Amino acid sequence: MRSHLPRPSGMHESIPVGTQLSMQAGSAAQVLLAWEDQNRIVEGLRDAHFSAAMLAAVRRIGWAQSVGERERGTASVSAPVRAPGGKVIAAVSISGPIDRMTRQPNRNYPELVVMAAQAITDGLRELAASQQAPCGESTEED
């Protein structure tokens, strides 16, 4: 007997590590593409479910949302994680069924997702600073 049965359709409860997803749909794809150079943006917009105007809005507000874009019945919100030099290197996302997240995930989730992404960005910056400090020296102010 199985304690968990897969859903016949709709969102998967998890995505295995190493799974490659298309960069043509979803809020994470928007976030990862929005801060690329112009040539990569033009290339990335081919067959994408979002537009250059949407990517400009993502850059302006600092996060992206999608509703039914990657998978029917799902919604998501994503924010960029930056390397110490400022380059976007990853995205933090929250996703779930539309009936839980609503068709307007921008009402409840952006602030939390941006805070999580910023916490990771800050952690990466602190890690880089600590690796550059000479042995025995602290990078924190006492």
Buried (B, 14 or more C-beta within 10 A) or exposed (E): EEEEEEEEEBBEEEEEEEEEEEBBBBBBBBBBBBBBEEEEBEEBBEEBBBEBEBBEBBBEEBBBBBBBBBBEBBBBBBBBBBEBEEEBBBBBBBBBBBEEBBEEBBEEBBEEBBEBBBEBBEEBBEEEEEEEEEEEEEEEEE
